[in-house]
Amino acid sequence: MSRFYMHCRQCRKRMIRFSEDEDGKRLFYFCRNCGYRCTYLVEINGLSDDWPVEVFDDAVRSGVITKKGRVI
């Protein structure tokens, strides 16, 4: 069984999955190297840049990202 790794569009390093929706249809990734954030949409097998506001606020509260978007 193989694992699926998402790679950053900007620096090509491996991204970390931050969280996902309750139904598992959207996965939220971020890059520790350059700070790039994206949303992986499972149903269409595609990426969307950035995160919704509520996911970004949750990441700030949990100490993953600063309010300016830099990775801690």
Buried (B, 14 or more C-beta within 10 A) or exposed (E): EEEEEBEBEEEEEEBBEBBBEEEEEBBBBBBBBBBBBBBBEEEEEEEEEEBEEEBBEBBBEEEBBEEEBEBE
